[in-house]
Amino acid sequence: MNNSPIDKLPASGESIFATMSRMALEHNAINLSQGFPDFECPEKLKELVDHYIKKGFNQYAPMPGVPRLREEIQEKTLRMYGSHYNADSEITVTAGATQALYTAITAITSPGDECIVFEPAYDSYMPAIQLSGGVIKPLKLNSGDFSLPWDEIRNTITEKTRFLLLNTPQNPGGSVITEDDRKQFEELAGKNPGLIFICDDVYENILFDGRVHYTFTQSEILKPRSIVISSFGKSYHTTGWKMGYILAPEYLTKLIRKIHQFLVFSVNTPIQHAFADFLKDDAHTRELSSFYQRKRDLFNSLVSGSKFKLRPAEGTYFQLLDYSAISGENDRKFAERLTKEYGVAVIPLSPFYGDEHQTGMIRVCFAKRDEVLTAAAEKLCMV
Ligand SMILES: Cc1ncc(COP(=O)(O)O)c(C=O)c1O
């Protein structure tokens, strides 16, 4: 009798990020694949972590997060968006957005619940839904500008729909929702009283050309049924510290914390104290959009002489490049060839689609030092 454990995620193999980063190493290629900065986080933040470790803040934090960090998140959310969340009952500190997403999805999804996810989609959404027995309802964002497919959204919602997961600014599409989109979500909420929104807002501080982040926290209609997820990794150049948080009304936070306590119980104590101090000053996040816009513009102007076509990203630190004028290859093959033959590692777009949809595009991460972007663009101009 075969008594082996079954594979709960048979469709999941090595992630494309691991594959491309490994290939980058093997071929000594410039790595624009995985989404992390290759420059340092603020010196002050490092000093604060060091300070709290040396001062002995090295034991378990309270389950929902260090109280003074939750209070600072409360204040920051009020300053940035004018939205009030109660630090005791509506804010939970997590080990990055990935844990926040998994926890939130697990907390509200039961077998048979329908869950709407937009593609191209960040890779952690679907496995979390599957493990809870949810039924994934993938909707492709509009081709070209990766805007929301409103007719399909309205046609897909049924009384079985548990949640709709929205990521804005969107990775990898680089699109950002508009005020009109948020109004349409309000209408949708009015017509579907049981519908919950999970908002993956990890790039909330990286928007370009004067765009603003239309967060659901600012809507009286959407806020009471939204779980909003943020990541310190993306906003403070600290992806390796894995620290984020969830804003959600009390009835949802109660469900979320039940899962959170058994998944991690609590997260890194000295880093929570460091962020509690660092969050008092908004200077870093206020500058983030212009910091990354300059990098986007530098990279895009350098590749403008190449055969790649592009539509400048509206937000995030990713830029899509259309290679259809260069090759008709599928995107995995093209990305592999780019790494091996031209020395630039990028991410193909098809792994962000359940059906490996081909768009003729690849994704590059421009959260890199200027000299790295310049060297990579030079190589891309030779393709
Ligand atoms: C859209 C999106 N959501 C969530 C995450 C995960 O964030 P964290 O590193 O805080 O877990 C990422 C990281 O790349 C992302 O791009």
The ligand as a Tripos MOL2 file, in Angstrom:
@<TRIPOS>MOLECULE
LIG
   16    16     1     0     0
SMALL
NO_CHARGES

@<TRIPOS>ATOM
      1 C1          2.9000   42.0320   -5.9990 C.3       1 LIG1
      2 C2          3.7080   41.5130   -4.8630 C.ar      1 LIG1
      3 N1          3.0830   41.1210   -3.7470 N.ar      1 LIG1
      4 C3          3.7610   40.6420   -2.6950 C.ar      1 LIG1
      5 C4          5.1270   40.5180   -2.7230 C.ar      1 LIG1
      6 C5          5.8460   39.9450   -1.5380 C.3       1 LIG1
      7 O1          6.3570   40.8940   -0.6870 O.3       1 LIG1
      8 P1          7.2580   40.4750    0.5780 P.3       1 LIG1
      9 O2          8.6670   40.3810    0.1000 O.co2     1 LIG1
     10 O3          7.0430   41.5610    1.5710 O.co2     1 LIG1
     11 O4          6.7580   39.1550    1.0470 O.co2     1 LIG1
     12 C6          5.8320   40.9030   -3.8730 C.ar      1 LIG1
     13 C7          7.2970   40.7470   -3.9540 C.2       1 LIG1
     14 O5          7.8930   40.7350   -5.0110 O.2       1 LIG1
     15 C8          5.0980   41.4230   -4.9680 C.ar      1 LIG1
     16 O6          5.7150   41.8130   -6.0960 O.3       1 LIG1
@<TRIPOS>BOND
     1     1     2 1
     2     2     3 ar
     3     2    15 ar
     4     3     4 ar
     5     4     5 ar
     6     5     6 1
     7     5    12 ar
     8     6     7 1
     9     7     8 1
    10     8     9 2
    11     8    10 1
    12     8    11 1
    13    12    13 1
    14    12    15 ar
    15    13    14 2
    16    15    16 1
@<TRIPOS>SUBSTRUCTURE
     1 LIG1         1 GROUP 0 **** ****
